[in-house]
Structures are given as structure tokens and as C-alpha cells.
Amino acid sequence: MSIKKIIEGKKEWRAHVSRVKALPQNYQIVYKEIQKYLFKVGPVELNEGIGLLSEIINFFEEHAAAGKDVLAVTGTDVAAFCDALMEDSKTYADLYQESVNQKVDKAMKK
């Protein structure tokens, strides 16, 4: 990765963080938990940029501007909300499962 891309990525991330900080406090709390969840179990494409996270911010900004409560938007099971966001995406858990199965298959063929 070039230095230029690293700098651009940092600028993009800082702008993203500024948008998060502009959200109402309850939205910030839920967003930060969603972010943690996605970074732990989330889709592999998070490594390619902040696309999904930006979409969540857009979604939150729209509903916050309409005066909706954040849990009315996500539901009370925020993890289930996250799971629905990534249902069509390959996750780190999927990669790990594939790796385990490949290792077992390889070992069993010896």
C-alpha cells in the first residue's frame, strides 16, 4: 500500500469519525457497539474501506434528523441488526470455518 493511499484512508476515517461525533448521543452509543461487533465478526470487505460503516452513518443521520429513537430504527437486538446487514457477505467466521475444514480434509487424506 502506498503512502498516498494510507494518508487518504486516514483522512477518510477522520471524516467518518467526525460524522459519528455529530450524531445524537444515543446514536453514537449504538453505532460504536455496531462498529465493535462488525470489527470482531463482520464482513471481510471492511478491510477494503468504510463503505458499510458509511452506509450505517447515512442511515443513522437520516433517522436522527427525523427524530426517531435509535432502538426504534435498529430494534432492541442490535447484534441481530448487524447480522442482517452482513447476511450476504463473507465473514471472518466463514473464512475460519473454511480454513478448519480444509486443514481437516488435508490431514485426513494423508
C-alpha positions in Angstrom: 0.0 0.0 0.0 1.4 3.4 -1.0 1.8 6.2 1.5 -0.7 8.3 -0.6 -3.4 5.6 -0.1 -2.6 5.4 3.7 -3.0 9.2 4.0 -6.2 9.2 2.0 -7.5 6.3 4.2 -6.7 8.3 7.3 -8.4 11.4 6.0 -11.5 9.3 5.1 -11.5 7.7 8.6 -11.2 11.1 10.4 -14.1 12.5 8.3 -16.1 9.4 9.2 -15.3 9.8 12.9 -16.5 13.4 12.7 -19.8 12.3 11.3 -20.2 9.8 14.2 -19.5 12.5 16.7 -22.2 14.7 15.1 -24.8 12.1 15.8 -27.1 12.3 18.9 -25.5 10.6 21.9 -27.8 7.6 21.8 -27.0 7.0 18.1 -23.3 7.3 18.9 -23.5 4.6 21.6 -25.3 2.2 19.3 -23.0 3.0 16.4 -19.9 2.3 18.4 -21.3 -1.1 19.5 -22.2 -1.9 15.9 -18.7 -1.0 14.9 -17.1 -3.2 17.5 -19.3 -6.1 16.6 -18.6 -5.7 12.9 -14.8 -5.5 13.5 -14.9 -8.7 15.5 -17.2 -10.9 13.4 -18.1 -8.7 10.5 -17.7 -8.9 6.8 -14.3 -9.3 5.2 -14.9 -6.4 2.9 -14.5 -4.0 5.9 -10.8 -4.3 5.1 -11.5 -2.7 1.7 -12.8 0.6 3.1 -15.5 2.0 5.3 -18.4 1.5 2.8 -20.7 -0.4 5.1 -19.9 1.8 8.1 -20.6 4.9 6.0 -24.0 3.4 4.9 -24.8 2.9 8.6 -23.9 6.5 9.3 -26.1 7.7 6.4 -29.0 5.5 7.7 -28.5 6.9 11.3 -28.2 10.5 10.1 -31.5 10.2 8.2 -33.4 8.7 11.1 -31.9 11.0 13.7 -32.9 14.0 11.6 -36.4 12.6 11.6 -36.4 12.4 15.4 -36.6 8.6 15.6 -35.1 6.8 18.6 -32.1 4.7 17.6 -33.6 1.4 19.0 -36.8 2.0 17.1 -34.5 2.0 14.0 -32.3 -0.9 14.8 -34.5 -2.9 17.1 -33.5 -3.8 20.6 -31.4 -6.7 19.4 -28.6 -4.7 17.8 -26.5 -7.8 17.1 -29.3 -9.2 15.0 -29.5 -5.9 13.2 -25.7 -6.3 12.4 -26.2 -9.9 11.3 -28.9 -8.8 8.9 -26.6 -6.2 7.4 -24.0 -8.8 6.6 -26.2 -11.8 5.7 -24.9 -11.8 2.1 -21.3 -11.1 3.0 -18.4 -13.4 3.7 -17.4 -13.0 7.4 -14.2 -13.8 9.3 -16.1 -16.7 10.9 -16.8 -18.1 7.4 -13.1 -17.8 6.5 -12.1 -19.6 9.7 -14.6 -22.4 9.1 -13.3 -22.9 5.6 -9.8 -23.0 6.9 -10.6 -25.6 9.6 -12.4 -27.8 7.1 -9.5 -27.5 4.6 -7.0 -28.5 7.3 -9.1 -31.5 8.4 -9.6 -32.6 4.8 -5.9 -32.3 4.1 -5.0 -34.2 7.2 -7.5 -37.0 6.6 -6.1 -37.6 3.1 -2.6 -38.3 4.4 
